[in-house]
């Protein structure tokens, strides 16, 4: 039981670390009918489609499916590690202990499983099982690079209630570069904001006000009559409370987006009310690799690239951006998978 738990922990660690693996973009998995091969980015087929599945190259090797098992090919298309695995992950660099060398020896390895239970072993580029799995840099796991969120404990305020301005203070915040303290308070059943001089910054007319502390500059999420909006910390209205739903998205690039819904349509703005996606769609969802999956009236999916405002119109059953950012994995209306690039060029033929 202890050994199984240990193997499971290794499996989870390896799975997380592979997100940081550098994918080789010189050859693209290409599907023809039901068989997979590889093409160049300009769609010239260089490895004939002959596999039941083909994955991206990494460190000169790619896992492919032959029958119902996986093996590895090199960039000439030769099967260099026999197809005998139920799981075959990309090759990556790791480090084996060496008492005579600080940091150990750099080696290439892949997580694989011969057994159907999914418990993984590590193999080298010859397909031989390694005596132990190499160590990996813990910083390569995306979750380890996310700062721990600050927990704000409940506070007790002794601020005098100037002329009955409020009934209760619920929170406070500061604005960078400003010595003032701002207080979120409730009067009756309405929320507002005042400063340490007892000036009303946000009128007491909202059903709820909460401070978003995750940004470099905080902002206020407000609810008025069941509709949502955003007010900047100095009290300036940014996004009017006229949306039935509002969802803040923090991208990996440090940008913030606001997905809003109004009249049955979904849009995307930034916190300053600048339109990002001004065309309304039935649904819009943020993709963790960057950009947005858009769902059209036909219930099919497309994609919006925030970096260049490019749009792939909804025409696929599913669409997902890869971590290499240049390509997307899709599922066609017939249920078959494939890849397209950011220009919408399809690396498959039916």
Long-range contacts (C-beta under 8 A, 24 or more apart in sequence): 4-119, 7-119, 7-120, 8-119, 10-120, 10-133, 11-111, 11-118, 11-119, 11-120, 13-136, 13-141, 14-89, 14-111, 14-120, 14-133, 14-136, 15-89, 15-111, 16-141, 16-142, 16-143, 17-92, 17-136, 17-137, 17-140, 17-141, 18-89, 18-90, 18-92, 18-111, 19-140, 19-141, 19-142, 19-323, 20-140, 20-141, 20-142, 21-58, 21-90, 21-92, 22-58, 23-56, 23-57, 23-58, 23-90, 23-322, 23-323, 23-324, 24-56, 24-57, 24-58, 24-59, 24-60, 25-324, 25-326, 25-327, 26-57, 27-57, 27-62, 27-75, 28-327, 28-339, 28-347, 29-54, 29-55, 29-56, 29-62, 29-339, 29-347, 30-54, 30-339, 30-347, 30-348, 31-336, 31-337, 31-338, 31-347, 31-348, 31-349, 32-348, 32-349, 33-349, 33-350, 34-336, 36-64, 37-77, 38-62, 38-77, 39-347, 41-341, 43-345, 43-347, 46-77, 47-73, 47-76, 47-77, 48-77, 55-88, 55-90, 56-90, 56-322, 56-324, 58-90, 58-91, 58-92, 59-90, 59-91, 59-92, 59-93, 59-108, 60-91, 61-90, 61-91, 61-110, 61-125, 62-90, 63-88, 63-89, 63-90, 63-110, 70-112, 72-110, 72-127, 80-125, 80-127, 81-123, 81-125, 81-126, 81-127, 82-127, 84-114, 85-112, 85-113, 85-114, 86-113, 86-114, 86-115, 86-116, 86-118, 87-111, 87-112, 87-113, 87-118, 87-120, 88-112, 89-120, 91-125, 92-136, 94-122, 94-133, 94-134, 94-135, 94-136, 95-134, 95-135, 95-136, 96-130, 96-132, 96-134, 96-135, 97-135, 104-134, 104-135, 107-134, 109-133, 109-134, 149-214, 150-213, 152-213, 157-183, 159-183, 162-198, 163-198, 165-194, 165-198, 165-200, 166-192, 166-194, 166-204, 171-210, 171-211, 173-211, 173-213, 173-218, 173-233, 175-217, 175-218, 175-233, 175-234, 176-216, 176-217, 182-233, 184-209, 184-210, 184-211, 184-220, 191-222, 193-220, 193-235, 201-234, 201-235, 202-231, 202-235, 206-241, 212-248, 214-250, 215-256, 215-271, 219-271, 221-246, 221-248, 228-260, 230-258, 230-271, 230-273, 238-271, 238-272, 238-273, 239-269, 239-271, 239-273, 249-286, 251-286, 251-290, 251-306, 252-288, 252-290, 253-290, 255-306, 257-286, 257-306, 259-284, 259-285, 259-286, 268-292, 268-304, 276-306, 277-304, 281-314, 287-320, 287-321, 289-320, 289-321, 289-322, 289-323, 289-325, 290-321, 290-325, 291-321, 293-319, 293-320, 300-333, 303-328, 305-342, 308-342, 310-342, 310-343, 312-340, 312-344
